[in-house]
């Protein structure tokens, strides 16, 4: 069951929560992603910086994986940093298959 939840942050869309708790924010610039990642670490968010999966973006983009508990902080810091955010995806696993549900797009 998908439930739409507004976090009071205007991205032009509502964030959707599902039963799983991992999300992925795609940022086209390696530098912007690294700066945002470091800011999130300072805020003690549980985040990972990875290369963006090929099925989401081509090129040198980076992604930040974060938990649902940190979604508000991640989005607020993303806006503060003025990083260009391509999209936010819900990470869904089914057996050994990883899929991504787009929940916010710039």
Beta strands, then each sheet from edge to edge (+ up, - down):
strand 1: 3-5
strand 2: 15-17
strand 3: 22-27
strand 4: 47-51
strand 5: 62-67
strand 6: 85-94
strand 7: 97-105
sheet 1: 1+ 2-
sheet 2: 4+ 5- 3+ 6- 7+
end
